[in-house]
Amino acid sequence: MNPTASESTLHIPEGINYECTGCGKCCGGWAVPMTEVDYRRISAVEWSEKLAKFKGRSLFRPLSNQEKSDSPYTHAIKPQEDGHCPFLVENLCFIHSQSGAEAKPSICQLFPYCFNETPSGVYATVSFVSMGVIYNSGKALSEQKEFLITKLNEFKKLFPDHHPNWSQLQLIVGEPLAWPDYLAIEDALFDRLRDRGKSIDMRFLEASRYLIDYATARRAQSGQTKTLPAEGVEGNKLKRLDLNLLIALHRVYFPSAPLGKGEGDFSVASFLNQFFLSYLLPLRFKLASNSFAIDELVALPWPENDNDMEDLLFRYFFSRIFAKLYFGAGFGQLSLIAGFHHLIVLLALLKLQARALALSRGAPAVSLVDLVAAIRQLEKRLGETKLGGYAAPLLELLLFSPGRLKRIVAASH
Ligand code: SF4
């Protein structure tokens, strides 16, 4: 069968580089998911006969129904006590060294390359779990086209059922969005996000403003009289609901227990549970055995004009938007506006989490290492999180208000 136009077009982001730094850090802090084929291949090997450390150890677990839904995976490798994959031996993959690259779980064979099929082709990106990606090491992806095509072919072989459903695309709930219109909107978003003369917070807020204005104009054109919420005049002080939203999402994306402790890694308590729990529990951001009130966090100033940190934040969000991994079939079927606003909340959470990490290690200021740790943790969590049940509709509701976004950005600045 001939490939369709969309399947045959590979889009590669500009300004994103990658080269493996061989640090071994990618193999820790998450429960590596496996397809059924991976599981059958890898679990068929008597690992305990090859290495004493595997004796008597349970290495795999089935995913729960919620974890499996909308996912090509059925099982996961249980991380060992320190959070690393048990197959990481002396900083090398034991499966790879024993049986070759093709014996590794599919996700590890492709890592850190990711592909997302859309109506206008396949969009490539790389995972910000990788230190090579974080530091933008090596050659630009745009110069690795041949290699990326090889990886895309591997991806198609490993994940033959990856055909995300983009037919439900919405600008806001109840308002369908055509794909060509989305692409034009994305160009306008990037125009605003690339404006390096402004802070990244300001660029995101301006992009959000553009989306709201676009939706308002479209409503007016179609003769709708129902208006969209305005920013409001209440000022920048966080409201209780804003803080509840921040804390609930913080609990989902930055769980206080160390990641990779085995059972339950994928069964992230649903956002809905966390949101209602936030009405019962103290309004504090937890980090391992510490917890911080938002005032304690923001008392640590965010480094202004730190080019490395600004550049990392920009590349992280640019890459996610380029790959369409933030709305529609790319993220929980959220509408475009809710998906973009969710990114703005993630930006605020990254800044809060980096501060919590700095405070926990007794540092006098936030530095790049704190932001790197926060981004890597978020990236792992986003890959595992499912917007099950009522979580997506609740997020739609909570993320719609431009005033809330403004207050959240101001509070985390
Ligand atoms: S299976 Fe190998 S490549 Fe994959 S996470 Fe474990 S050690 Fe790393």
Residues whose N, C-alpha, C, O or C-beta is under 5 A from the ligand:
A	BS01	SF4	C27 V32 C85 F87 L88 L92 C93 F94 C108
